[in-house]
């Protein structure tokens, strides 16, 4: 199972939100490239980047920071947040992004998703952010009337390469992943699922690892890495994935808190 560090960008800085609340953000670094390089040094095999400003506005606000990260690291990166038309997908792929994450348009424009999946096979991933089982959109500011599992099935049929499932109530809380929801989702689709939200310990990662045979092939970890509750190198060893190497102590972000 792949452990993927998250880099959430707000006004060009690396932050973490609590349950998706923009008013409850914590800044961990003013230099996202430095953060990306440190995750690479610790053995990351992929980076997950979200343009939080873009998720709210529908524009790629943090494109300069994303491009700087793409140029600085040799790892595949996946990017989401504010990607709502073909031009933005192409723009991200042009700067070296491997996979583009679509969220709001999956609910509002499924035909566009189908077209993009056909044009960019294996490069379109769907981010499903759920609040009480219902899909949230537009930077989690709105809640649709679409069930998360229903959307996942539809997106699989349209050709999505994978589903990133985030439980909003768990995100940024260090309260553990929603295993039950992930198991339910895995029972309904066959494409890979990447879990997100709530991971607080290696124990949480091992509980997700138990779902690997059901299709949960990766997990995105954010706040727990930044607070030191989870060491990336230890996490990679625990799940048996990644470029494990001795890289010294865990990253200390205390100066940015």
BADRENTI-778253 format. One record per residue (C-alpha): residue number from 0; residue in one letter; x, y, z. Coordinates in steps of 0.02 Angstrom, whole numbers, plus 32768, in hexadecimal, padded with zeros to 4 digits. Each point is the difference from the previous one (the first is absolute). Layout:
num->NUM	residu->A	u->X	v->Y	w->Z
...
This chain:
num->0	residu->X	u->8000	v->8000	w->8000
num->1	residu->X	u->8044	v->80AA	w->7FCE
num->2	residu->X	u->8013	v->8086	w->8086
num->3	residu->X	u->7FEE	v->80AB	w->7FAC
num->4	residu->X	u->8030	v->80A1	w->805B
num->5	residu->X	u->7F85	v->8090	w->7FE9
num->6	residu->X	u->8033	v->80B2	w->7FD7
num->7	residu->X	u->7F6C	v->8075	w->8012
num->8	residu->X	u->801E	v->80AE	w->7FB9
num->9	residu->X	u->7FA9	v->809C	w->803F
num->10	residu->X	u->8041	v->80A9	w->7FC5
num->11	residu->X	u->80A2	v->7FAD	w->7FCB
num->12	residu->X	u->8022	v->7FB2	w->80AA
num->13	residu->X	u->7FF8	v->7F4E	w->803D
num->14	residu->X	u->7F6F	v->7FEF	w->807A
num->15	residu->X	u->7F88	v->7F83	w->804D
num->16	residu->X	u->7F47	v->801F	w->801C
num->17	residu->X	u->7F92	v->7FB6	w->8087
num->18	residu->X	u->7F6A	v->7FA6	w->7FB4
num->19	residu->X	u->8014	v->806A	w->7F64
num->20	residu->X	u->7FE3	v->80A2	w->805F
num->21	residu->X	u->8062	v->808E	w->7FAD
num->22	residu->X	u->7FEF	v->8065	w->809F
num->23	residu->X	u->805C	v->7F79	w->8061
num->24	residu->X	u->80A0	v->7FF1	w->7F9D
num->25	residu->X	u->80AD	v->7FE4	w->8046
num->26	residu->X	u->8098	v->8038	w->7F9E
num->27	residu->X	u->8090	v->7F83	w->8000
num->28	residu->X	u->8073	v->8050	w->7F81
num->29	residu->X	u->8011	v->8098	w->7F91
num->30	residu->X	u->8066	v->7F9A	w->7F83
num->31	residu->X	u->7F9F	v->7F6D	w->7FB5
num->32	residu->X	u->8097	v->7FCD	w->7F95
num->33	residu->X	u->8067	v->7FE3	w->809C
num->34	residu->X	u->7F74	v->7F97	w->8048
num->35	residu->X	u->7FF4	v->7F99	w->7F60
num->36	residu->X	u->80BB	v->7FE2	w->7FFE
num->37	residu->X	u->7FFE	v->7FC7	w->80B4
num->38	residu->X	u->7F78	v->7F80	w->7FDC
num->39	residu->X	u->8067	v->7FC3	w->7F6D
num->40	residu->X	u->8097	v->7FEE	w->8070
num->41	residu->X	u->7F99	v->7F9B	w->807B
num->42	residu->X	u->7FD1	v->7F82	w->7F7A
num->43	residu->X	u->7F5C	v->803D	w->7FB4
num->44	residu->X	u->7FCF	v->7FAF	w->7F5C
num->45	residu->X	u->7F77	v->807D	w->7FD2
num->46	residu->X	u->7FC2	v->80AA	w->803B
num->47	residu->X	u->7F4D	v->803A	w->8013
num->48	residu->X	u->7FE6	v->80BB	w->7FE5
num->49	residu->X	u->7F60	v->8062	w->801A
num->50	residu->X	u->7FE4	v->80B5	w->7FCE
num->51	residu->X	u->7F8B	v->8033	w->808C
num->52	residu->X	u->7FE6	v->80AE	w->7FB8
num->53	residu->X	u->7FD7	v->7FAF	w->7F59
num->54	residu->X	u->7F82	v->7F8B	w->804F
num->55	residu->X	u->7F9E	v->8097	w->803D
num->56	residu->X	u->8012	v->806F	w->7F68
num->57	residu->X	u->8007	v->7F85	w->7F6F
num->58	residu->X	u->80A8	v->8048	w->7FC8
num->59	residu->X	u->80B2	v->7FBD	w->800D
num->60	residu->X	u->8035	v->8084	w->807D
num->61	residu->X	u->809C	v->7FA4	w->803C
num->62	residu->X	u->803E	v->7FCA	w->7F55
num->63	residu->X	u->80AC	v->8052	w->8018
num->64	residu->X	u->801F	v->7F9B	w->809E
num->65	residu->X	u->7FC1	v->7F61	w->7FAD
num->66	residu->X	u->8072	v->801A	w->7F6A
num->67	residu->X	u->8093	v->8023	w->8072
num->68	residu->X	u->7FE3	v->7F5B	w->805A
num->69	residu->X	u->7FEC	v->7FA1	w->7F5C
num->70	residu->X	u->80A7	v->8045	w->7FC4
num->71	residu->X	u->8058	v->7FDD	w->80A5
num->72	residu->X	u->7FD2	v->7F49	w->8019
num->73	residu->X	u->800C	v->7F68	w->7F90
num->74	residu->X	u->7F6E	v->7FA5	w->8052
num->75	residu->X	u->7F53	v->7FF3	w->7FB2
num->76	residu->X	u->7F8A	v->8081	w->8048
num->77	residu->X	u->7F44	v->800A	w->8000
num->78	residu->X	u->7FA8	v->80A8	w->800C
num->79	residu->X	u->7F4E	v->8037	w->8023
num->80	residu->X	u->7FA1	v->809A	w->8034
num->81	residu->X	u->7FA5	v->8072	w->7F87
num->82	residu->X	u->8017	v->7F93	w->7F66
num->83	residu->X	u->7F5A	v->8016	w->7FA7
num->84	residu->X	u->8025	v->8002	w->7F46
num->85	residu->X	u->8070	v->7FB0	w->7F7E
num->86	residu->X	u->8078	v->8092	w->7FF3
num->87	residu->X	u->8030	v->7FF1	w->80B7
num->88	residu->X	u->801B	v->7F45	w->7FF0
num->89	residu->X	u->8071	v->801D	w->7F6A
num->90	residu->X	u->805A	v->808C	w->805C
num->91	residu->X	u->802B	v->7F8F	w->8091
num->92	residu->X	u->8038	v->7F70	w->7F92
num->93	residu->X	u->806D	v->8078	w->7F9D
num->94	residu->X	u->8063	v->8032	w->809B
num->95	residu->X	u->8024	v->7F4C	w->8030
num->96	residu->X	u->7F6C	v->7FCA	w->806A
num->97	residu->X	u->7FE1	v->7F46	w->7FE8
num->98	residu->X	u->7F4C	v->7FF4	w->803B
num->99	residu->X	u->7F7A	v->8085	w->800D
num->100	residu->X	u->7F79	v->7FF4	w->8085
num->101	residu->X	u->7F4E	v->8036	w->7FD5
num->102	residu->X	u->7F7F	v->801E	w->8086
num->103	residu->X	u->7F76	v->807F	w->7FE5
num->104	residu->X	u->7FF1	v->7FDD	w->7F45
num->105	residu->X	u->7FE4	v->7F48	w->8024
num->106	residu->X	u->7F59	v->8032	w->804B
num->107	residu->X	u->7FD6	v->8094	w->7F91
num->108	residu->X	u->8047	v->7FCB	w->7F57
num->109	residu->X	u->8011	v->7F42	w->7FF1
num->110	residu->X	u->8005	v->800B	w->7F42
num->111	residu->X	u->809D	v->806B	w->800D
num->112	residu->X	u->804E	v->7F7D	w->8071
num->113	residu->X	u->7FDB	v->7F79	w->7F80
num->114	residu->X	u->8052	v->8067	w->7F77
num->115	residu->X	u->809A	v->8021	w->8069
num->116	residu->X	u->8011	v->7F4A	w->8032
num->117	residu->X	u->7FFD	v->7FD0	w->7F49
num->118	residu->X	u->807C	v->8087	w->7FCE
num->119	residu->X	u->8077	v->7FE6	w->8093
num->120	residu->X	u->7FF4	v->7F47	w->802E
num->121	residu->X	u->8043	v->7FD0	w->80AC
num->122	residu->X	u->801F	v->80B6	w->8029
num->123	residu->X	u->7F55	v->8034	w->8043
num->124	residu->X	u->7FDB	v->7FD9	w->80B5
num->125	residu->X	u->7F5E	v->802A	w->8058
num->126	residu->X	u->8004	v->804F	w->80AB
num->127	residu->X	u->7F64	v->7FD4	w->8061
num->128	residu->X	u->7FF1	v->8066	w->809E
num->129	residu->X	u->7F73	v->7FC0	w->806D
num->130	residu->X	u->7FA1	v->8050	w->808D
num->131	residu->X	u->7F8C	v->7F82	w->8053
num->132	residu->X	u->8008	v->7F96	w->7F64
num->133	residu->X	u->7FD0	v->808E	w->7F8A
num->134	residu->X	u->8078	v->8052	w->7F85
num->135	residu->X	u->803E	v->80AE	w->802B
num->136	residu->X	u->8037	v->8076	w->7F75
num->137	residu->X	u->8051	v->80AA	w->7FE2
num->138	residu->X	u->8088	v->7FF2	w->8082
num->139	residu->X	u->7F8B	v->7FA3	w->8076
num->140	residu->X	u->7F96	v->809E	w->800E
num->141	residu->X	u->7F65	v->7FAB	w->7FB7
num->142	residu->X	u->7FB3	v->7F55	w->801B
num->143	residu->X	u->7FA9	v->7FAC	w->7F6E
num->144	residu->X	u->7F73	v->7F83	w->8001
num->145	residu->X	u->806F	v->7F7B	w->7FB1
num->146	residu->X	u->8037	v->7F68	w->8064
num->147	residu->X	u->80BC	v->7FE3	w->8001
num->148	residu->X	u->7FEE	v->7F4A	w->7FCD
num->149	residu->X	u->7F88	v->802F	w->7F74
num->150	residu->X	u->807D	v->807D	w->7FB9
num->151	residu->X	u->808F	v->7F83	w->800D
num->152	residu->X	u->7FA2	v->7F7E	w->7F9B
num->153	residu->X	u->7FD4	v->8082	w->7F7B
num->154	residu->X	u->80B3	v->803F	w->7FF4
num->155	residu->X	u->8043	v->7F4F	w->7FED
num->156	residu->X	u->7F89	v->7FE7	w->7F6E
num->157	residu->X	u->803F	v->80A2	w->7FB2
num->158	residu->X	u->80B5	v->7FC5	w->8004
num->159	residu->X	u->804E	v->804D	w->809C
num->160	residu->X	u->80A9	v->7FB8	w->802C
num->161	residu->X	u->7FE2	v->8002	w->80BC
num->162	residu->X	u->7F97	v->8049	w->808B
num->163	residu->X	u->8044	v->8069	w->808F
num->164	residu->X	u->7F84	v->7FF3	w->808E
num->165	residu->X	u->8006	v->8083	w->808A
num->166	residu->X	u->7F91	v->7FFE	w->8099
num->167	residu->X	u->7FF2	v->80B9	w->8027
num->168	residu->X	u->7FD3	v->7FE5	w->80B6
num->169	residu->X	u->80A4	v->7FA0	w->8016
num->170	residu->X	u->8070	v->8071	w->7F99
num->171	residu->X	u->8083	v->805D	w->8066
num->172	residu->X	u->7FBD	v->7FB9	w->80A3
num->173	residu->X	u->8078	v->7F6F	w->8020
num->174	residu->X	u->7F67	v->7F9B	w->8032
num->175	residu->X	u->8021	v->7F69	w->7F90
num->176	residu->X	u->7FC0	v->7FD2	w->7F52
num->177	residu->X	u->7F4C	v->7FCF	w->7FDD
num->178	residu->X	u->8020	v->7F46	w->7FE4
num->179	residu->X	u->7F49	v->7FD4	w->7FF1
num->180	residu->X	u->7FE1	v->807E	w->7F75
num->181	residu->X	u->809B	v->7FC8	w->7FA3
num->182	residu->X	u->7FCE	v->7F4A	w->800C
num->183	residu->X	u->7F52	v->802A	w->7FBF
num->184	residu->X	u->8049	v->8063	w->7F6F
num->185	residu->X	u->807B	v->7F76	w->7FD4
num->186	residu->X	u->7F72	v->7F84	w->7FF4
num->187	residu->X	u->7FAE	v->8065	w->7F76
num->188	residu->X	u->8092	v->802D	w->7F8D
num->189	residu->X	u->8097	v->7FA7	w->7FB8
num->190	residu->X	u->8073	v->8093	w->7FD8
num->191	residu->X	u->8084	v->8030	w->8082
num->192	residu->X	u->7FCB	v->8063	w->8099
num->193	residu->X	u->8073	v->807A	w->805A
num->194	residu->X	u->7FC9	v->8023	w->80B2
num->195	residu->X	u->800E	v->80AF	w->804A
num->196	residu->X	u->7FD4	v->8051	w->80A4
num->197	residu->X	u->801F	v->7FDB	w->80B7
num->198	residu->X	u->80A0	v->7F9B	w->7FFF
num->199	residu->X	u->8056	v->801A	w->80A7
num->200	residu->X	u->8076	v->7F6D	w->8018
num->201	residu->X	u->8055	v->7F6B	w->7FB1
num->202	residu->X	u->7F75	v->7F99	w->804E
num->203	residu->X	u->7F84	v->805D	w->7F92
num->204	residu->X	u->806B	v->7FD7	w->7F69
num->205	residu->X	u->8000	v->7F48	w->802D
num->206	residu->X	u->7F43	v->8002	w->800F
num->207	residu->X	u->7FF9	v->8046	w->7F50
num->208	residu->X	u->8080	v->7F81	w->7FC4
num->209	residu->X	u->7F81	v->7F7A	w->802F
num->210	residu->X	u->7F91	v->8049	w->7F77
num->211	residu->X	u->8085	v->7FF7	w->7F79
num->212	residu->X	u->7FBF	v->7F5C	w->7FBC
num->213	residu->X	u->7F56	v->8055	w->7FEC
num->214	residu->X	u->8048	v->808C	w->7F95
num->215	residu->X	u->8040	v->8084	w->807A
num->216	residu->X	u->80AA	v->8014	w->7FAF
num->217	residu->X	u->803A	v->80A3	w->804E
num->218	residu->X	u->7FE9	v->807A	w->808E
num->219	residu->X	u->801C	v->80BC	w->8005
num->220	residu->X	u->804B	v->803E	w->80A3
num->221	residu->X	u->8004	v->80B7	w->802F
num->222	residu->X	u->7FF9	v->8048	w->80AF
num->223	residu->X	u->8049	v->7F66	w->8055
num->224	residu->X	u->80A0	v->8012	w->7F99
num->225	residu->X	u->800F	v->80B8	w->8025
num->226	residu->X	u->7FE4	v->7FED	w->80BB
num->227	residu->X	u->8076	v->7F6B	w->800C
num->228	residu->X	u->7F78	v->7F87	w->8038
num->229	residu->X	u->8032	v->7F97	w->7F6A
num->230	residu->X	u->80B0	v->7FF1	w->7FB8
num->231	residu->X	u->7FFC	v->7FE8	w->7F44
num->232	residu->X	u->8092	v->7F87	w->8002
num->233	residu->X	u->7FAF	v->7F99	w->808A
num->234	residu->X	u->7F5A	v->8003	w->7FA4
num->235	residu->X	u->8051	v->7FC1	w->7F60
num->236	residu->X	u->8057	v->7F75	w->805E
num->237	residu->X	u->7F5C	v->7FD0	w->8054
num->238	residu->X	u->7FA2	v->7FEA	w->7F5C
num->239	residu->X	u->8096	v->7FBA	w->7FA2
num->240	residu->X	u->7FFE	v->8084	w->7F77
num->241	residu->X	u->8076	v->8085	w->7FC2
num->242	residu->X	u->80B5	v->802E	w->7FEF
num->243	residu->X	u->8030	v->7FDD	w->80B4
num->244	residu->X	u->80A4	v->804D	w->8033
num->245	residu->X	u->8053	v->8045	w->809A
num->246	residu->X	u->7FE2	v->80BA	w->7FF7
num->247	residu->X	u->8016	v->8039	w->80B1
num->248	residu->X	u->7F7E	v->8048	w->8077
num->249	residu->X	u->7F4E	v->8029	w->7FD7
num->250	residu->X	u->7FDB	v->80AE	w->7FB9
num->251	residu->X	u->7FE7	v->8086	w->8084
num->252	residu->X	u->7F7B	v->807C	w->7FCB
num->253	residu->X	u->7FF1	v->8050	w->80AB
num->254	residu->X	u->804F	v->80A0	w->7FC2
num->255	residu->X	u->7F70	v->8018	w->7F86
num->256	residu->X	u->7F71	v->7FD5	w->8076
